Amino acid sequence: MNKKKNQKINIKRIKRIRRIKKSIITMVLLGVVLGLMAYIPINIKKKALIARDVVASEKFKDDINVLGTFNRLREDNKSIYASDEVSIKINSEIEEILEELKNGVTDKVKELVDNLNSLLVDVSAGNHSELEQLFNKLNEDKMTGFTQEEVKKVNTLMDEYNLLIKEQKYSEAKVDLEDINTYVKEVKKIVETRITKEEYDKKSTEDEKSRKATYINGILLVNKKNGLPDSFGDAEDPKAREAFEEMKKAAGKDGLYINAFSTYRSFWTQNRLYWNYVASFGQEPTDTFSARAGFSEHQTGLGFDVGGADRSLWANQEFQYTAEAEWLKNNCYKYGFILRYPEGKEWKTGFVYESWHFRYLGEEHSKNFNNNNLTLEEYLGV
Ligand SMILES: [Zn+2]
């Protein structure tokens, strides 16, 4: 009996356990379903948010690139040079971009930055080719007579230039190139002075009897490189005198008195004059204002030293400030004369500025010298 009772109780318990198991499974399944129902929409939403972030960050990257390009272009603009017209165009494009940027990095900004970019690329390319042309021209220039030190300085400047070109710093490269140009020009003048001095020393110590006068295109040339034999010339040139008298008359009409106080000088007069100066001033200073015998234009009879009413200013540096000197400078060419030793051309003529020394050339040639500081050497291409 007891055994039967126990069996009954066991069956009941098993049934209960089965019920409990069933309800647990049902609850778990229900939980899973509910979980999935909640998870799926959240996940979809999250994915959508991520996708939106990706788009936004791509746009952000794009905008940063545009701004970066714009800043780089503004920097590049400092490294180039352009005509006023182009500079104005570049600056107004930059202003326009800055204005448009107030609305953010719009499509218009992108378009404007692209335009600016192509404009600057064009200008840079133009700078590059122009500078290279100038540089090549300068490089072809022969630096004959330059000292080692002078050549070294040119090379240093050229190295600097090459570095700047490499870095695309065109405006700085241009300045450097201009420096080289100026320096080479200056040294050339020094070289010319040096060569002239050497030739002068050589030629003036040669036998004056065997020297021959130099004519270029029919024009007699006397300077430190071209002397005259001692026998050359005996008086002032009559044509030159006639022209001077006409010039004197014209000056008179303008209320100015002019006088030719020294014209023809013989080889021996010049010799005495020169050595007297040397005794007073020394040879080197004398060589800047007085010619050695056989190298004076006065021996040709074509050189006229002209002064005004004030005798104290004859052959005086102060003469250049007088009304007579001004008149002569502006009008001499009309009468066949040229100012033979112009200001700033000492390196070419070998003599200091002489506002009083005029050379008769004839109107046919003198008209080409209309107050332009041209020297006879330059006119004759020597
Ligand atoms: Zn003179």
Residues whose N, C-alpha, C, O or C-beta is under 5 A from the ligand:
A	BS01	ZN	D305 H357
